[in-house]
Amino acid sequence: MSETIRSKVARVLNSREIVIAAGSEHGVKAGMYFDVLDPKGEDIRDPDTLEVLGSIDRPKVRVVVTKVQERLAVASTFKKAKINVGGSGEAWPSLNSLGALSRSLMPPKYVTKYETLKTNEKTWEDLKESESYVKTGDPVIEVQQEVDPSEVEEIS
């Protein structure tokens, strides 16, 4: 078994993509998963002695590698969810308000929403690093993951 690849975020490209400072010469391949970690981690102390027992990594987001060059890789968020932005289509709506009534008579309309690096979750837009919870220099670590195929965006 090969050693786990560790690197850092080299740049935040947009609301869904980052550049990792490791590429094919480090063993990175398209389709690999990485966790972007909180650089602070968290020390765990013995409750009696207050001695630091160790620290744990706190993942911010999981990304999948989509493009690989010799010394860098592009990775993207991949989790998605279907969100109803239409009506409920219920035959017997609650009559709390006219808005609820009209919404209940509209058919459901589902859209696919992808996880982003922002807290206000708009898909695929330019993103200033100050607006992202992922920062240049954040550590990344390779993870072994079996993913539910319905959660993964097609990689082209």
TORKOL-4160 file (C-alpha; in steps of 0.2 Angstrom, whole numbers, padded with zeros to 4 digits, m for minus):
156
<pt num="1" X="0000" Y="0000" Z="0000"/>
<pt num="2" X="0007" Y="0017" Z="m0005"/>
<pt num="3" X="0009" Y="0031" Z="0007"/>
<pt num="4" X="m0005" Y="0044" Z="0009"/>
<pt num="5" X="m0002" Y="0060" Z="m0001"/>
<pt num="6" X="m0002" Y="0076" Z="0009"/>
<pt num="7" X="0000" Y="0093" Z="0001"/>
<pt num="8" X="m0008" Y="0110" Z="0002"/>
<pt num="9" X="m0021" Y="0121" Z="m0007"/>
<pt num="10" X="m0011" Y="0132" Z="m0019"/>
<pt num="11" X="m0025" Y="0142" Z="m0025"/>
<pt num="12" X="m0044" Y="0144" Z="m0024"/>
<pt num="13" X="m0050" Y="0145" Z="m0042"/>
<pt num="14" X="m0068" Y="0148" Z="m0040"/>
<pt num="15" X="m0083" Y="0143" Z="m0030"/>
<pt num="16" X="m0081" Y="0124" Z="m0034"/>
<pt num="17" X="m0062" Y="0122" Z="m0038"/>
<pt num="18" X="m0045" Y="0122" Z="m0030"/>
<pt num="19" X="m0028" Y="0119" Z="m0035"/>
<pt num="20" X="m0018" Y="0106" Z="m0025"/>
<pt num="21" X="0001" Y="0108" Z="m0024"/>
<pt num="22" X="0004" Y="0090" Z="m0029"/>
<pt num="23" X="0003" Y="0082" Z="m0046"/>
<pt num="24" X="0007" Y="0066" Z="m0055"/>
<pt num="25" X="0025" Y="0066" Z="m0049"/>
<pt num="26" X="0018" Y="0064" Z="m0032"/>
<pt num="27" X="0006" Y="0050" Z="m0037"/>
<pt num="28" X="m0010" Y="0061" Z="m0039"/>
<pt num="29" X="m0022" Y="0054" Z="m0052"/>
<pt num="30" X="m0039" Y="0060" Z="m0058"/>
<pt num="31" X="m0053" Y="0053" Z="m0048"/>
<pt num="32" X="m0043" Y="0053" Z="m0031"/>
<pt num="33" X="m0052" Y="0061" Z="m0016"/>
<pt num="34" X="m0044" Y="0073" Z="m0004"/>
<pt num="35" X="m0050" Y="0082" Z="0012"/>
<pt num="36" X="m0046" Y="0100" Z="0014"/>
<pt num="37" X="m0042" Y="0101" Z="0032"/>
<pt num="38" X="m0043" Y="0115" Z="0045"/>
<pt num="39" X="m0024" Y="0120" Z="0047"/>
<pt num="40" X="m0027" Y="0122" Z="0066"/>
<pt num="41" X="m0033" Y="0104" Z="0069"/>
<pt num="42" X="m0039" Y="0101" Z="0087"/>
<pt num="43" X="m0028" Y="0096" Z="0102"/>
<pt num="44" X="m0036" Y="0083" Z="0113"/>
<pt num="45" X="m0031" Y="0084" Z="0131"/>
<pt num="46" X="m0032" Y="0072" Z="0145"/>
<pt num="47" X="m0046" Y="0078" Z="0157"/>
<pt num="48" X="m0036" Y="0075" Z="0172"/>
<pt num="49" X="m0019" Y="0079" Z="0168"/>
<pt num="50" X="m0022" Y="0092" Z="0154"/>
<pt num="51" X="m0008" Y="0083" Z="0144"/>
<pt num="52" X="m0010" Y="0084" Z="0125"/>
<pt num="53" X="m0015" Y="0066" Z="0120"/>
<pt num="54" X="m0014" Y="0070" Z="0102"/>
<pt num="55" X="m0023" Y="0080" Z="0089"/>
<pt num="56" X="m0036" Y="0076" Z="0076"/>
<pt num="57" X="m0039" Y="0083" Z="0059"/>
<pt num="58" X="m0055" Y="0093" Z="0055"/>
<pt num="59" X="m0060" Y="0092" Z="0037"/>
<pt num="60" X="m0068" Y="0107" Z="0029"/>
<pt num="61" X="m0073" Y="0099" Z="0013"/>
<pt num="62" X="m0070" Y="0084" Z="0002"/>
<pt num="63" X="m0065" Y="0086" Z="m0016"/>
<pt num="64" X="m0061" Y="0075" Z="m0031"/>
<pt num="65" X="m0046" Y="0077" Z="m0043"/>
<pt num="66" X="m0052" Y="0082" Z="m0061"/>
<pt num="67" X="m0036" Y="0087" Z="m0069"/>
<pt num="68" X="m0018" Y="0082" Z="m0066"/>
<pt num="69" X="m0002" Y="0090" Z="m0071"/>
<pt num="70" X="0016" Y="0085" Z="m0066"/>
<pt num="71" X="0017" Y="0096" Z="m0051"/>
<pt num="72" X="m0001" Y="0102" Z="m0047"/>
<pt num="73" X="m0019" Y="0095" Z="m0048"/>
<pt num="74" X="m0036" Y="0103" Z="m0050"/>
<pt num="75" X="m0049" Y="0097" Z="m0038"/>
<pt num="76" X="m0068" Y="0101" Z="m0037"/>
<pt num="77" X="m0082" Y="0098" Z="m0025"/>
<pt num="78" X="m0093" Y="0084" Z="m0031"/>
<pt num="79" X="m0108" Y="0082" Z="m0019"/>
<pt num="80" X="m0125" Y="0086" Z="m0026"/>
<pt num="81" X="m0143" Y="0086" Z="m0020"/>
<pt num="82" X="m0159" Y="0088" Z="m0029"/>
<pt num="83" X="m0169" Y="0103" Z="m0022"/>
<pt num="84" X="m0187" Y="0107" Z="m0026"/>
<pt num="85" X="m0189" Y="0125" Z="m0031"/>
<pt num="86" X="m0207" Y="0123" Z="m0037"/>
<pt num="87" X="m0223" Y="0118" Z="m0029"/>
<pt num="88" X="m0227" Y="0104" Z="m0018"/>
<pt num="89" X="m0241" Y="0097" Z="m0029"/>
<pt num="90" X="m0251" Y="0092" Z="m0014"/>
<pt num="91" X="m0269" Y="0089" Z="m0017"/>
<pt num="92" X="m0275" Y="0095" Z="0000"/>
<pt num="93" X="m0264" Y="0110" Z="0005"/>
<pt num="94" X="m0264" Y="0118" Z="0022"/>
<pt num="95" X="m0274" Y="0134" Z="0020"/>
<pt num="96" X="m0263" Y="0145" Z="0031"/>
<pt num="97" X="m0260" Y="0157" Z="0018"/>
<pt num="98" X="m0264" Y="0161" Z="m0001"/>
<pt num="99" X="m0245" Y="0159" Z="m0004"/>
<pt num="100" X="m0246" Y="0141" Z="0003"/>
<pt num="101" X="m0261" Y="0137" Z="m0007"/>
<pt num="102" X="m0254" Y="0143" Z="m0024"/>
<pt num="103" X="m0238" Y="0134" Z="m0020"/>
<pt num="104" X="m0247" Y="0118" Z="m0016"/>
<pt num="105" X="m0255" Y="0118" Z="m0033"/>
<pt num="106" X="m0239" Y="0120" Z="m0043"/>
<pt num="107" X="m0230" Y="0105" Z="m0049"/>
<pt num="108" X="m0213" Y="0101" Z="m0041"/>
<pt num="109" X="m0198" Y="0107" Z="m0050"/>
<pt num="110" X="m0182" Y="0099" Z="m0045"/>
<pt num="111" X="m0165" Y="0107" Z="m0049"/>
<pt num="112" X="m0148" Y="0099" Z="m0045"/>
<pt num="113" X="m0137" Y="0110" Z="m0033"/>
<pt num="114" X="m0119" Y="0106" Z="m0031"/>
<pt num="115" X="m0109" Y="0109" Z="m0015"/>
<pt num="116" X="m0097" Y="0124" Z="m0016"/>
<pt num="117" X="m0083" Y="0132" Z="m0006"/>
<pt num="118" X="m0094" Y="0146" Z="0000"/>
<pt num="119" X="m0106" Y="0148" Z="0014"/>
<pt num="120" X="m0120" Y="0155" Z="0003"/>
<pt num="121" X="m0119" Y="0141" Z="m0009"/>
<pt num="122" X="m0120" Y="0148" Z="m0027"/>
<pt num="123" X="m0114" Y="0136" Z="m0040"/>
<pt num="124" X="m0099" Y="0140" Z="m0051"/>
<pt num="125" X="m0095" Y="0158" Z="m0049"/>
<pt num="126" X="m0079" Y="0168" Z="m0046"/>
<pt num="127" X="m0074" Y="0168" Z="m0028"/>
<pt num="128" X="m0062" Y="0179" Z="m0018"/>
<pt num="129" X="m0052" Y="0170" Z="m0006"/>
<pt num="130" X="m0059" Y="0181" Z="0008"/>
<pt num="131" X="m0076" Y="0174" Z="0004"/>
<pt num="132" X="m0071" Y="0156" Z="0005"/>
<pt num="133" X="m0069" Y="0145" Z="0020"/>
<pt num="134" X="m0055" Y="0136" Z="0010"/>
<pt num="135" X="m0039" Y="0146" Z="0010"/>
<pt num="136" X="m0022" Y="0145" Z="0001"/>
<pt num="137" X="m0010" Y="0135" Z="0012"/>
<pt num="138" X="m0024" Y="0124" Z="0020"/>
<pt num="139" X="m0017" Y="0106" Z="0021"/>
<pt num="140" X="m0025" Y="0093" Z="0010"/>
<pt num="141" X="m0024" Y="0074" Z="0013"/>
<pt num="142" X="m0028" Y="0060" Z="0001"/>
<pt num="143" X="m0043" Y="0049" Z="0007"/>
<pt num="144" X="m0049" Y="0032" Z="0002"/>
<pt num="145" X="m0068" Y="0034" Z="m0001"/>
<pt num="146" X="m0081" Y="0023" Z="m0009"/>
<pt num="147" X="m0094" Y="0036" Z="m0015"/>
<pt num="148" X="m0112" Y="0034" Z="m0019"/>
<pt num="149" X="m0112" Y="0036" Z="m0038"/>
<pt num="150" X="m0128" Y="0047" Z="m0037"/>
<pt num="151" X="m0118" Y="0060" Z="m0027"/>
<pt num="152" X="m0104" Y="0062" Z="m0040"/>
<pt num="153" X="m0104" Y="0074" Z="m0054"/>
<pt num="154" X="m0098" Y="0067" Z="m0071"/>
<pt num="155" X="m0080" Y="0072" Z="m0074"/>
<pt num="156" X="m0076" Y="0076" Z="m0092"/>
